[in-house]
Amino acid sequence: MSTQPALDAWMAALEQRHMADLRFAEVARALRAVSSAYVERRQTALAGGRVLDGQGKRAAFALYYGPLHFLAVTQIMDALRARDDAGATWPALPVIDVGCGTGAAGAAVALATGAREVLGLDTHPWALDEARTTYSVCGLSGSVSRGTAARLRRPRQPSFIVAGYVANELPDNERDAFAHVLLEAARHGSRVLVVEPLARSAAPWWPAWTQPFAAAGGQTDEWKLSVDPPDLVRRLGEAAGLTATSINIRTMFLS
C-alpha cells in the first residue's frame, strides 16, 4: 500500500474507533491536557505515567500526534532518500519501531522503504494494541512486543531501527545504553533513524549523542516541516490551540 492510501485508511480506522464514544470537544480538551503534560509538566507527567491515563487522552494522542508523526517521518524519509545517490536501491530491511507508540514512525519507514515486516516495541499495553492495528491497516506484516529501549539488543540480522520520540523519555543511564546499541547495530549493517523534538528542553542530551553518531558516519539534521494534515487533525489542533501544519524536529540517521 502506498503512503496516501495507507494514511487515509488509517485515519478512517482511528476516527471510527476513537470517536465512537467521545465527542469532538472532549477529545480537543484532552489534547490540550496531553500537550500541557509534554510541554509544561514534562518530567512529572512522564515519571508518573499519566500522559495517557484516560480514554480521552489516548484518543487525542492517537488522532492528533500519531498522524503528525507519520507525516513528519514520511517527509524525512523522502528527503534522506533524495540526498542519498543510492536511495532508489535502499534495501527493504525489517523495521524495528522502538518506543512505537501508535506505530506511526515504524509504519512510515516501512512504507517509504517497501518493507513488509515491522516489530513494534513499547512498555504501554495500549500503545502496543494501537501499533498492531496501525501496521495491519497500513497493509504491513506487523507484530508487537512489550519492551524498553534500554533493553534493546542488537538485531541478529540487518534491520531499519527507528526510534521516534523515545530517547528523550529515558533516564540518562538508560539513554546511554540505548545509544550504544544503536551504534552497534549500525556497525553490523542496520540503518538507524532517531527522531526527537527540536526544542532543546526536550533533548538537552542531544549534543552528547552527536559526536559518536557523527564519528560513525551519521547525519544530524534539524527540520522545520510544513505538512498538510487530515481534516480531523487540523480541526483538533485548532480547537486545542496547536499548530497542526508545521512540525519542528531533529534527527540522526546512520546507514
PyMOL commands that set and color helices and strands:
alter all, ss='L'
color gray80, all
select helices_A, chain A and resi 3-18+24-39+42-48+55-83+87-89+104-113+125-137+149-151+167-169+172-187+206-215+231-240
alter helices_A, ss='H'
color red, helices_A
select strands_A, chain A and resi 95-98+117-122+141-146+160-164+191-197+219-226+246-254
alter strands_A, ss='S'
color yellow, strands_A
deselect
rebuild
show_as cartoon
